[in-house]
Amino acid sequence: MVFNRKPEPVPVEAPAPQLRRVDRTIGVEKQHLHAVASAGTAPQSVIGNDLSIEGQTITIRCKGSLKVLGNIQADLHSRQLEVGKEAVINGAIAAETVDVFGRVSGAIMGAHVVLHAGSEVDGDIHSHLLSIEQGAVFDGRSRRVRDPAEIAPQLERPGETTGQSSAGPQPYATQTYQPPLAG
């Protein structure tokens, strides 16, 4: 006698909530054009696989979560960073959490760094917690950092505060010479 196992039921996901409003002029309910973000998930910025960023002194800063799928030749600072399988980064990385699936050539600084199977890292890693999966390639030195603040990413430009405008440098106050009145 042959026994067949029933497939496990797949949980049904509830559709995302959507805002609706009533058009008062004609009394018809309309759906908003924008999607409603759930309160638990933060938005993620993505650098796509068709994008290449290159430069000598470029620094990319993301105050939230950043997923890189393309070719970056710059330094990256982010709260959370994911390096995709096809991504290539040539530059230093600083983030609270770093998940590497692709290639990184440069230093990595993060409180929690994970090198996933298939990733390649050529550079030093400074981290509080480091995980290297079987199949990952790591050529460099690792250093355990006791204080994560020592390796915290710079999410703001140096000299910029959250209350200051990023429109550009503030003009200097100039003094003009006023000759004494002849009298």
C-alpha positions in Angstrom: 0.0 0.0 0.0 1.3 3.5 -0.9 0.7 6.5 1.3 0.5 9.9 -0.2 1.1 12.9 2.0 -1.2 15.8 1.6 0.6 19.1 0.7 0.8 21.6 3.5 -1.8 24.3 3.3 -0.4 27.6 2.2 -1.4 30.5 4.5 -3.4 33.1 2.8 -2.0 36.6 3.2 -4.5 39.3 4.0 -4.5 42.1 1.4 -2.9 45.3 2.4 -5.3 47.8 3.8 -6.3 50.6 1.5 -7.7 54.1 2.2 -10.9 55.1 0.6 -12.6 58.4 0.5 -16.0 59.6 -0.7 -16.1 62.2 -3.4 -18.6 64.6 -1.8 -19.7 66.1 -5.1 -21.2 62.9 -6.5 -21.3 60.7 -3.4 -19.0 58.0 -5.0 -16.4 56.1 -3.0 -12.9 56.4 -4.6 -9.7 54.6 -3.8 -6.6 56.6 -3.2 -3.9 56.3 -5.9 -1.1 55.7 -3.4 -0.6 52.5 -1.6 -0.7 52.5 2.2 2.5 51.5 3.9 2.1 49.2 6.8 3.2 50.7 10.1 5.6 47.9 10.9 7.8 48.1 7.8 10.2 50.9 6.9 10.7 51.9 3.3 13.7 50.4 1.5 15.8 52.3 -1.0 17.1 50.3 -3.9 20.0 50.8 -6.3 19.0 48.6 -9.2 21.1 46.3 -11.2 21.0 48.6 -14.3 22.6 51.4 -12.3 26.3 52.1 -11.9 27.6 54.9 -9.6 31.3 55.8 -10.1 33.5 58.5 -8.7 36.6 59.3 -6.7 35.0 61.0 -3.7 31.4 59.9 -3.7 29.7 58.9 -0.5 26.2 57.5 -0.6 24.2 58.0 2.6 20.8 56.4 3.4 19.1 57.0 6.7 17.0 53.8 6.4 17.4 50.5 4.6 19.4 50.3 1.4 19.5 47.4 -1.1 22.3 47.5 -3.7 21.8 45.4 -6.8 24.1 47.4 -9.2 27.8 48.4 -9.5 28.9 51.0 -6.9 32.4 52.6 -6.7 31.8 54.8 -3.7 31.6 54.6 0.1 28.2 53.6 1.6 26.7 54.7 4.9 23.3 53.2 5.8 21.3 52.0 8.8 20.7 48.6 7.1 22.5 47.5 4.0 21.9 44.5 1.7 24.4 43.7 -1.1 22.5 41.7 -3.7 23.9 38.6 -5.5 24.8 40.5 -8.7 26.0 43.6 -6.9 29.7 44.8 -6.9 30.8 47.4 -4.4 34.3 49.0 -4.5 34.5 51.2 -1.4 34.0 51.2 2.3 30.7 50.2 3.9 29.4 51.4 7.3 26.0 50.2 8.5 24.4 48.9 11.6 23.5 45.6 9.8 25.2 44.4 6.7 24.0 41.4 4.7 26.4 40.5 1.8 25.3 38.2 -1.0 27.4 39.7 -3.8 31.0 41.1 -4.0 32.6 43.8 -1.8 36.1 45.2 -2.2 36.7 47.5 0.7 36.4 47.7 4.5 33.1 46.8 6.1 32.1 48.3 9.5 28.9 47.2 11.1 27.4 46.1 14.4 26.1 42.9 12.7 27.7 41.6 9.5 26.7 38.5 7.7 28.5 37.0 4.7 26.1 34.7 3.0 27.0 31.7 0.8 28.3 32.8 -2.6 29.4 36.2 -1.4 33.0 37.5 -1.9 34.6 40.1 0.4 38.1 41.4 -0.1 38.8 43.8 2.8 38.9 44.1 6.5 35.7 43.7 8.6 35.2 45.6 11.9 32.1 44.3 13.6 30.5 43.5 16.9 29.0 40.3 15.5 30.3 38.5 12.4 28.7 35.5 10.7 30.3 33.7 7.7 28.2 31.1 6.0 29.8 28.1 4.3 30.5 29.0 0.7 31.3 32.6 1.4 34.8 33.9 0.4 36.5 36.3 2.8 40.1 37.6 2.2 41.0 40.1 4.9 41.2 40.6 8.6 38.4 40.7 11.0 38.3 42.7 14.2 35.7 42.5 16.9 34.6 45.9 18.2 33.2 46.0 21.7 31.5 49.4 21.3 29.2 49.6 18.2 29.3 53.4 18.4 32.9 53.2 17.4 31.9 51.9 13.9 28.5 53.6 13.6 27.6 54.9 10.1 27.6 58.6 9.4 24.0 59.1 8.2 24.4 62.9 8.0 27.0 64.8 6.1 29.8 66.0 8.3 28.9 69.5 9.7 25.2 69.0 8.9 22.7 68.8 11.7 19.1 67.7 11.3 17.7 71.2 11.8 20.0 72.8 9.3 19.1 73.1 5.6 21.0 71.1 3.1 20.6 73.7 0.4 24.3 74.6 0.6 26.8 76.4 2.7 25.6 79.4 4.7 27.1 82.7 3.6 29.8 84.2 5.8 29.0 87.4 7.6 31.2 90.2 6.3 32.0 93.5 8.0 32.5 96.6 6.0 34.8 99.4 7.0 33.1 102.7 7.6 35.4 105.7 7.8 34.7 108.2 10.5 32.6 111.2 9.5 34.6 114.4 8.8 33.2 117.0 10.9 
